[in-house]
Amino acid sequence: MNPVIPHSRNHAIHPSSAACTAPGLPLQSATMKSTSAWLSSAIIYQVNLRSLAAREPRNAIEAATEKPLSESPLAYLTRHLPRLRRLGFNVLYLLPPYPIGHFARKGIGSPYASRDFATIEPEYGSKAEILALIRRAHELKLKILFDITPNHTARDHVWMTEHPDYYVQAEDGSAFFDCDWSDTAKLDYTNHALRHAMVQVYDHWLSILGPDEHGRPDGIDGFRLDMAHFINDKSFWDEALPILRARHPDRELLFMAECYGFGNNTDLFARGMDAAYDDDFYKLCQYAYAVDEAGNSRLRLSGDAQHNHDFHAILDDWQDGGIAAAAAHILMQYEKAASRFAGPRFTARYTDNHDEGRGLYRFGPGGFRAMNTLAFLAPRTLPFLLTGEEFGALDRPSIHARCQPCDKGRRILGADGRERHQEGVELEGNLFDRGIEARQHWYQFFKELVALRKKNRPLTDGACAILDVGEDAPPHERTVIAFDRKLGRQLIRCAVNLGDQPRTLSRATNLFVVNPSTAPSSPATSCPRSRRWCSRSRKERIQKPEFRIQNGSRRPPRTFPVLNGRIWDQASVRVILSEGARRRSRNIWSQPQ
């Protein structure tokens, strides 16, 4: 049983505690504006170039012989782009590729302390190699994002001597730095010359390839903007983003902010930012999931959630409607705010990134699977993977050291119900399961999620409506989040069990799941089976009665029970409506526990 944490309450009626609605009717809904050509369908794959440079000896025999690198990390990545591309992502995001500062560096030096925004770190390769990477990516229909730090530079950046007025000064006259980032110096956006210089930096990389076949400047496709809300005058974004878009009027660019807090995100959205991190989504993972001694996911709300002021409203909803209501709050707060912005805005949702411990290690396989599934189904989402995640990596590449403990460890829930903390680890490389079957399991999982999202436009451009499915559990223990994604005549109904126990639903929803122990095996009826795609022709699907809804009847075949019994799957996705005059229903994806 999940604890109900005492907390100051907001007594407004929350959707999760509202009076029951008619079966299958939405509790909340919002319509998504028409979106852009590729932003709404973006799936981001993050690469730490330094981890590709690591070539450690694997044993004493290799250690006895010097093994120089045969190619740079940039050349290595370029050569293997087709292999990575097979997963189906369409945006390649590189951690800062610029030269790393030397003065006051921590450990091996952080890529987030750059000493020149206009060149490439020699450890990674050459300018010619970065240009080759961008061109090859574009040939493969991949967009390229560079990470950059608008808030600060290294303390030995070229501007420190050439333009010391570009920096915020501490009381003693030295360069000021935020937090404990002692290897950095904070930029001063009250200086108009600095603002102009930063616009030129962005435009340099957006135009780095030179003119295209039409004579227009070509280059990378956007930026991930580190701590974008930390700059000391955010009006810079009001000016800079329109200027850059005006310089590239025929291109769709992505400006994605690393930013924390709903209020900060919406402020940057109003200033023209396309996307921002959804830290609430990650915090839900962090606060919700522990693992038992065997490494299995356990739903256990962390007491740390009480100390995060930004999370209090979500905690209120958890108390009223369990993790299902908390997740619905996170998804719908951006839906409700959408009308305030001039264009579509998106959130990057993830269980892994370079700042956090690996999701599979921290949250266990069940939580990792459930939250990634939710990210790929949720509205206004740019799913976000850190390289290695698709193979179930258990550690992350280090930012500052060759090897060190990771403070983003995990909560271990003992048999006696007590919690203890276990640290993670950071290496220059990644730690994977030794068995190829385990690695392929996670690869197939992500490949199917990517394909599901790419083949069904309602999942990228559709409106979202949260559903009340009548979960048979005390309100504060509800774990099933269900919602519709609708675009025109297409409607996809989704359900994800975020908990570690099966649930019973009492409301007819037209949402079917598969009982793996009784699912048929014949080719004619096996397409809705667990983790199988429905590959039959449109005509065949219509002719099969088990996929149709006639006169409001919801009578699935015996082996595909309607979702009013046990949930056999962690998640289920079902098409209810699609193009054409006929109304039909079919399973398109289900993921086993």
Order of alpha helices (4+ residues) and beta strands (2+ residues): beta-beta-alpha-alpha-alpha-beta-alpha-beta-beta-alpha-beta-alpha-beta-beta-beta-alpha-beta-alpha-beta-alpha-beta-beta-alpha-beta-alpha-beta-beta-beta-beta-alpha-alpha-beta-beta-beta-alpha-beta-beta
